[in-house]
C-alpha cells in the first residue's frame, strides 16, 4: 500500500529571550525558569520535526521506486510495440 505524503509539523517553539546570563544575576532565575519551562515544548517540536523528516524520506524513497518501476514498464511496453510493428 502506498505511503501517504506526510504533513509538515508546526514550527518548533522558540526558547524565550533574552536567555539567562550569569552576568545579569538580577534576572537570571526568572529567565532560567522561563527557559526550563519552555524546553519540553521545544523537545516535542524537535521530535515531531525528526519524525516528519523520516516519514518524508520514506515517502520520497517510495516515489523513486514507483518511478523506476513505471520506467521499466514503459520500456517493456515500448519494446513490445516495436516488436509488434514489424
Secondary structure per residue as TSV (DSSP state, phi and psi in degrees):
chain	resnum	aa	ss	phi	psi
A	1	X	-	360.0	132.2
A	2	X	-	-64.3	147.8
A	3	X	-	-74.0	152.2
A	4	X	-	-90.6	136.3
A	5	X	-	-59.6	125.4
A	6	X	-	-70.4	151.0
A	7	X	-	-96.2	128.9
A	8	X	-	-59.8	141.0
A	9	X	-	-76.2	170.8
A	10	X	-	-64.6	160.3
A	11	X	-	-61.7	147.7
A	12	X	-	-67.8	129.7
A	13	X	-	-62.7	145.9
A	14	X	-	-81.0	150.7
A	15	X	-	-76.7	137.7
A	16	X	-	-57.9	141.9
A	17	X	S	-121.7	153.5
A	18	X	S	-73.4	148.8
A	19	X	-	-76.4	160.0
A	20	X	-	-64.7	141.5
A	21	X	-	-127.7	134.5
A	22	X	T	-61.6	-26.0
A	23	X	T	-74.8	-11.9
A	24	X	-	-116.0	70.6
A	25	X	H	-64.1	-26.4
A	26	X	H	-65.2	-31.7
A	27	X	H	-110.2	-1.2
A	28	X	H	-58.7	-49.4
A	29	X	H	-63.8	-44.6
A	30	X	H	-64.6	-45.5
A	31	X	H	-69.4	-36.7
A	32	X	H	-64.0	-42.3
A	33	X	H	-62.4	-40.2
A	34	X	H	-64.1	-41.9
A	35	X	H	-65.9	-45.8
A	36	X	H	-64.5	-33.8
A	37	X	H	-68.8	-34.7
A	38	X	H	-79.0	-22.1
A	39	X	H	-58.8	-41.7
A	40	X	H	-58.3	-39.1
A	41	X	H	-66.8	-37.6
A	42	X	H	-64.8	-45.0
A	43	X	H	-62.9	-43.5
A	44	X	H	-60.2	-42.4
A	45	X	H	-64.7	-40.2
A	46	X	H	-67.7	-40.2
A	47	X	H	-62.2	-42.4
A	48	X	H	-62.8	-38.2
A	49	X	H	-65.4	-39.0
A	50	X	H	-67.8	-42.3
A	51	X	H	-61.8	-43.1
A	52	X	H	-62.0	-44.7
A	53	X	H	-60.7	-41.3
A	54	X	H	-65.8	-45.4
A	55	X	H	-64.0	-40.3
A	56	X	H	-64.9	-38.2
A	57	X	H	-64.2	-45.0
A	58	X	H	-61.0	-43.0
A	59	X	H	-62.6	-44.9
A	60	X	H	-63.6	-41.5
A	61	X	H	-62.9	-40.5
A	62	X	H	-64.2	-40.2
A	63	X	H	-63.7	-38.3
A	64	X	H	-63.6	-43.5
A	65	X	H	-62.6	-44.1
A	66	X	H	-63.1	-40.4
A	67	X	H	-65.2	-40.7
A	68	X	H	-65.0	-39.8
A	69	X	H	-63.4	-44.3
A	70	X	H	-63.7	-37.6
A	71	X	H	-64.2	-43.1
A	72	X	H	-62.5	-43.4
A	73	X	H	-62.6	-40.5
A	74	X	H	-65.7	-41.1
A	75	X	H	-64.1	-40.8
A	76	X	H	-64.0	-42.1
A	77	X	H	-64.0	-40.1
A	78	X	H	-64.7	-40.2
A	79	X	H	-65.4	-41.1
A	80	X	H	-64.7	-41.5
A	81	X	H	-63.4	-41.3
A	82	X	H	-65.6	-40.2
A	83	X	H	-68.3	-37.6
A	84	X	H	-76.5	-18.2
A	85	X	H	-78.1	-16.8
A	86	X	-	-79.9	360.0
